[in-house]
Amino acid sequence: MADLSFKESIQAYAMEQGLLFMPRVGKFYNGMPVYEFGTVSICIDSVKGLLYAQRQEGIKRWSAVTLTELMEMDRKGRSC
């Protein structure tokens, strides 16, 4: 089995967790496509190996997050 790319790894993780992972057509952040990861908008910087999520509290802003933080953001998004 071939090694997964960073994006493929994130996609596989979402599938394992039973979460939606799909592109948001026409949406970009810093030139990178935006994806839905459960209830959270994310973008994947494969060059730097970073995952960015759009935070919802207050003014919407993007910041680098870990998968653990991303899962917590999704959990909070589902409880609203």
N, C-alpha and C positions, 0 to 999 in steps of 0.2 A: 504494500500500500504506500502510495506517495505521501510525502510530508504535506501537511495542510498549510496554506498561506495563513497570515494573521487574520484576514477577513473570514476565511473558511473556518478557522478555529472559533471565532466569535459566533458565526452562524451555527456551527455544530453545538456549541454550548447552549445557545438559545433553544435549539431543537431538543436537547437533553432536558432542559428545564420546562419544556412545553410552551415556550414563548414565541410569539410572532417575530419573525425577522424578515423584513422586506424593504426594498428601496422606496424612498419617498420621491416620486417622479418630479423632476424639475427643481428639487431642493438641494442646495449646496452650502457648505460652510468652509471658508478659506479654500475654495476650489475643489473640495472633496465632497463626494455624494453623501447625502444624509439617508440614514436607514431608521426604520422603526425597530426597536428592541423591546418587545412588550409594549409598555405605555410610554417609553422614553425615546426621544429622538437622539440618535448618535451619529458620529462619523468616525471613520477608522483611518488613522494615518499609518499605513503599512511601512512607510520608509522609516519613521521614527519609532514604530511599534507602540503607538499611543492610541488610546480610546478616549474620545471626547463625548460628553453628554450635555444636552441642553438642560440646565437647571431651571426649575419652574418657580421657585420662591422669589417673590419680588419681581425685579426686572429680569427677564429671561437672559441668561448668559451661558456661554459654553465653557467647560473646564475639563481637564484631563481627569479621568476616573479609573478606578480598578473595577474588575468584574464584581467584586463584593459590594462596592458602592453602587454600581449599576443595578444589581439585584435589589438592593435596599430602595433605590429610587423607584424601581418598577413596583415593588411591594407597596410603597407609599402612594404611588399613582393609582393603584387598584383600589385602595381603601377610601379614596375621595368620592 
